[in-house]
Amino acid sequence: MGLLASGSDFQHHRYEDMVRALFAVQNECPYITRIYSIGRSVEGRHLYVLELSDNPGVHEALEPEFKYVGNMHGNEVLGRELLIKLAQFLCEEYRAGNQRIMRLIHDTRIHILPSMNPDGYEVAARQGPEFNGYLVGRGNAREIDLNRNFPDLNALMYYYEKTNGRNHHLPLPDNWEHQVEPETMAVIKWMQNYNFVLSANLHGGAVVANYPFDKSRDARIRGRTTYAATPDDKIFRQLARTYSYAHSWMHKGWNCGDFFEEGITNGASWYSLSKGMQDFNYLYTNCFEITLELSCDKFPPAAVLPREWLGNREALVSYLEQVHHGIKGMVYDENNNPISNAEISVAGIHHDVTGGVDGDFFRLLLPGTYTVTASAPGYLPSTSTVTVGPAEAIQLHFYLKTAPKQNLKVKPHNSKKNLSSPKAPLKLGPR
């Protein structure tokens, strides 16, 4: 494991240390890495992303995009350290000729954002591990909780469920830019610029893999929580299980005085949360995201970092590999030109995905037989039946014929409804 075998390398990284560590990885693996900034925090710190790919800086058709996001809550620091370590590990194992890691980097475009909230981290780090409070440094420099700061698309989704409206890529509310923090804005723009397929965001304060929806469909009843399933509930459960069972102790269930069967939980079943990043990924983009709670102690001492790395290493890699399941393919017209932004729907799952600008699409699915339809404005839809196995994604390509022109006046569809939900009381749970 090269540099990672020595315990001396495990330390907490302040902002400048983290930046140095990321650029050191780039220097060590210049041909498979790229560092870019998605924006700046309130106090002007860059939100740096390290990309790992055999062709960094380029989206290759049929190569899925994956992201890890750490340190959204500034005082939940284990994720930040694990992601720095993961970047080092992937670089070193690639150089060492590890076939599994080489295949992963050749076939995937991996984006790692170790710290979404560098300002909050500095507040927490000034107190240090011994004295860190439950909330000190949680929010950004304006003390805003970034995991309560995304546009609330759940209210709109739950309305559309009753009225048979859109089931994916919901519109953002008017003036949303004025309602979010700079860090949140940067991440939303990031999601708009990359067609992410799978993601996890790393938190602390519990040990459990949490999957959507985080927000309950029902009005709150004191002392009662209700399970809020997505249309993709089965695959979200499997994604959460993948991390939990590959983790050294998460799957055992009993952690931090809590019990979660198999080490997983539906977010709303645990406690309802509005305006979170996880649900926003699913409702605004093609990306499936889960929230990983990784440590009882939000700011663990440096001495436990080696054990935490060994406990999470296999899980971080296994979860990343899940991006290669289901189906993927191209959508072409009759002349073999790619059609961008085609809609891909799966019979029986009321959540569609869209293709990218290059005409490629990715749809995570469990093993089984599915009826899949591709459609795009101006073309006749095309339907295929496909059987998905447990291994690599099945390739399924569509060729759409141009629809005959009709002189019908189509009434414009106004899907923008700005449904504001009542402000939720402050929740102090880990997420």
N, C-alpha and C positions, 0 to 999 in steps of 0.2 A: 504493500500500500504506500510505499515511498514515504513522502513527507508526512502522511497522515498516521503513520505507525507510532510516531513519537507524541507523547502526551504534552510535551512542551509547546506544541503548536496550538493547543486549545486555549483560547483566551477570548475575553469580550472585546469587541471591536467598536471603538468610538467612530464617529463619522469619517475622520481622516484615515484611521486605520482600515476601515472597511473599504474605502476608495482605493487605498494602496493595495489591499489584498485582491481586489477585483482586477486591477491593472496588472498585478503580478501574474494572475492566471492568464490574462491575455498575452503577456510577454512569454509565458511558458508554452502556450498553445496558440500561436498567432494565426494559424491557418484554419482553425475551427472555431474561433471566438470573435466576438465583436462587442464593444461596450457602447451603449447609447443612453442618452437621458430622455425620459418622457416628459420632463418638466421640472419645476422647482417647488420646494415647500414654501410655507409662509415666510420663513426666515432665509430663504434663498438657497437652501441646500439642494443639490441635484438629486433627482430620483433616478439613480443609475440602474440600468438593466444589463446583465451579461447574457449574451446570446451564444449558444453552442449549436453548431451545424457544420456539415461538410461544405456548405456554401453560404457562409454568414452574410447577412445583409440582403439575401434574395429568397423570395418565396418560390419554391419549386413545386410545380403542379403535382398533386397527389401526395405531397409530403405534409403531414399535419403539423399544426402549430400548437405548442403546449406552453403553459406558464405556471410558475410558482411565485406567490407573493408572500413576503414575510413582514413581521413587525408593523402591521397595520395599527395596532395599539402599541404605543411607544414603549410601554413598560412590560410588554410580553416579548421577551428577547430571544428565547430559544430558537424560534423559527429563523431569525436573522442569522444566528451563528450556524445553524444547520445548513442554510442555503449557501453561505460563504464556503462552508466545508464541502457541500455537494459540488459546487463549481470546481473546487480544487481537485476533488476526487474524480470527477468526470474527465478533466483534463489529464490527470496523471495516469488514469487507467487506459485512456485512449492512447497515450504515448507508450504505455507498457504493452500494448497489443491485446488488451482484454476484449475478446470477441463480442461479448454481450454489449459492452459499452460502445465499441466501435460501430456495431450495427445500429444501436440506438441513435448515435450522433449522425450516422449516414442517412437514416430513414426519418428523422424527426428534426424539427426546428424548435429548440428549447430556449425559453426566455426565463431568466431568473431575476426577480426584483427582491433583493434581500431586505430592503427597508422602504416601506411605503410612507413611514412616518418618522423621518430622521430627526425632526425637531423634538417630538415627544420623547424619543429615545434619549436624547441628550439631557432632558430634564430628569428622566428616570435614572440615567447613569450617574448623574451628579450625586444622587442619594446612595447609589450602589446596591448590591444584592442584599446586604444585611438589613437595611432600613427601608426598603422600598414598600410604599403603601399600595393598597389595592387599586387606587386611582391615579396616583402621582405619575404624570407622564403618559397616561392612557391616551388622551386627546392630542391634537396637534398644538401648535404654538398659541392658538386661540381657544384652546381647551374644548375643541369640538371633537366628538367621537366620530371618527371617519367611517365606522361600521353602522352608523345611523344617519349617513349623510348622502346616500345615493337617492336618485329620484324613486319615489314609491310607485313601482309598476304593478305591485301585487293587487292593489285596490282595483286597478283597471283590468287586470287579468281575471280577477274573481267576478267582476261585472260582465266581462266578455264571455265567461263560462256559462252565465245564465242567458245571454242573448245571442249565443253562437257567433261571437265576433272573432277577431284575430287570435291566434294561439301562439304567436312567436313574433319577435322583432317589434315589440310594442312601441308606439311613438313616445318620445320624451315630452313632458309637460312644457307649456310655454314658459319662457324665462328660466329654464332649468339652470342655465349657466350662472345666474345670480343667486342660486340657492345652494350651491355646493362650494366646498373649500378647494384651494388650488391643488391639493394632493388628489382629491376625488376627481376633479376636472381632468388632471393629467392621466389618471387611470382610465377614465371613460374615453378620452381621445385615443389612448393606447388601444383599447378594445375596438374602436372604430377603424383603426389603421391596420389591424392584424386579425385574420379570421381564425381566432383561437377555437380549438376543438375541446380541450380539456384543461382543467386548472385546479389548483388547491390553494387556499390561503391559510397560513400557519399562525395559530394563536397559542395562548397559554392560560392556565388557571383551572384546567381540568385535563383529563386524558380520555379523548373520545373522538371518533370521526363523525362529524355532523353533516347531514345532507338536507337539501331543500324539500319543502319550503320552510323558511325560517318564520314567516308570518302566518299566523292562524287565519283561516277563512271565517271563523266565528267571532262574534263580539266577546270581549273578555269576560269570563266569569271567575271571580276571585277564587284562587286555590285550585283551578282546573285548567288543564292544558289539553289541546286536541291535536291529533296527528294531521298535518297538512301535506298530503301526497301531491307530487307533480305527476303529469302523465307518464313520466319516465321513472316512476318510483322504483321499479324492479332493478333497473340498471344503476340508479343512484345507490341503492342498498348494496349492490354488488361492488361498486366502486369504493364505498366506505369500508366494506368487508375486506377488500383487497389490501387497503392500507392497514387496517386493524390486525389482520392475521399475519401480515408480514412484519409487523412491529413486535418487538420482543415481549411486551406485556400488555399492550392496549386491549387485545382480544380477550383477556382474562376477565374483563368486566369491572372488577372492584379496583377503583383507583381514586385517590384523593377523597375518600369517604363517600363516594358515589358509586352506584352500580348501573352500568349500561350493558344490556344483553349483547354479547359479541363485540363489545367496545364500540358500538355505533348507535346513533340516535337521529331521528327526524328532528329538525330544528324546532318547529312549533310544538312538537310533543314534549320537548325539554322546557322551553319557554318561548313565547312569541316575541318576535323582534321585527321592527319595521325599518325600511330603508337600508337594509344590509347589502353588502357587495355580492354575496353568494346568489341570492334570488335575482338580483339585477343582471348578473351574467346570463342566467337562463332565460330571462324574459326579454332582454334587449339584444342579445347576440346569439350565436350558435353554440356558445361555450357552456359546458357542464362544469360547475365548480362545487367542491365541497370544502368545508371548514375543518381544519385539523387542530384539535386542542391537544397539545403535546406535553404539557408539564403541569404538575400541581402548583409548583412554585413559578410565579410569573418571571422572576429575575433570578434564576438559579446561580449559585456560585460557580466560578470557572472550573473548580475541581470536579464538578459532575458532568461537564461538557463531553469528555471522552465516552462516558457510559451512555449519555443521551445520543451521541452520534452513532455508536454501535447499535443502540436500540432502534434507531430510525433509518439507518442507511439502506437496508434492504427494502423497507417500505417505500422510501422515496423513489427508488429505482423501479420497483414493481408497479407503483401507481403510475409513474411516467409511461411505462410500457402499455398501460391500458388504452392509450390514445390510438393504438393500432388494432382495435377490435371493431366489429360491426361491418359497415360497408363504406366504400369510397369509390369515386369515379368521376367521369367527365360528362358534361352536357353539351352536345354539339347541335348545330343546325344541319340542314340537308347537304350543305357544302363542306362539312367537317370544320366549320368555324366554331370556336367555343362560344357558348352563350353564358354571359355573366349573370349572377344573382338569380339563377333559376330556383324555384321552390321545390323542395324534396319532401314528400309526405309519405308516411308509413301508415297503412290501414290499421286501425285499432289503437294508434298512439296519437293523441290529439295535440301534437307539438311538432311543427314542421321546422326544417332547417333550410338555409339558403346556400347556394353555391357562391364561390368567390368570384373575383373579377376575371380570373383566368379560366373560369368555367368548371373548376373542380369542386367537389362537395365531399363532406365527411359526415357520416351518421353513426354514432355509437349505438350498438344493439347487442343484446344477449344472443347466444346461440338459438336458432329457430328458423322457421320459414316465414317470410314476410312478403307482402304485396306493396311495392314501392312505385310511386308516381312522380315524375318530373314535369313541371309546368313552368311556362314563362309567357309574359304578355306578347301577343302576336303569333304564338305557336300553338299547335294542338298538343295537349298533354300526352305523355307516353307512360305506360304502366308495364312493370316487369315483376315476376315472382323470383325471389332469391332465397337460398338457404345459407344462413350464416353459421359457421363452425366456431369452435372455441379458440382457434389460432388467429393468424393474421387476418386483417380486414379483407373481405371479398370485394373484388373490383366489379363494378356494375356501371356500364356506360349507357347514356341515353342519346338518341338521335331524334330531334324534334322537327316535325314538318310545319312549314308556315301555314298559319290558319287562313282560310279563305276570307277575303275582305268583305265586311258587311257594312252597309250604310245605316247603322243603328246609332242613335245618339245615346251614349251611356251617361247616366246620371252620376256626377262625381261623388265618390264615397268619402265622407269626412270621418276618418277614424280617430281624429284627435279629440279626446275627451280629457279634460284636465280634472281628474277626480282627486280632490285633496282629502286626505284622511285625517282624522283628529290626531293631535299631537300625542304620541305615546309617552307615558310616564317613564322616567329614567330607570333603566334596568342595569343592575350592576353585575350581571353574570359575565362569564369570561368572553363570550362573543361580543 
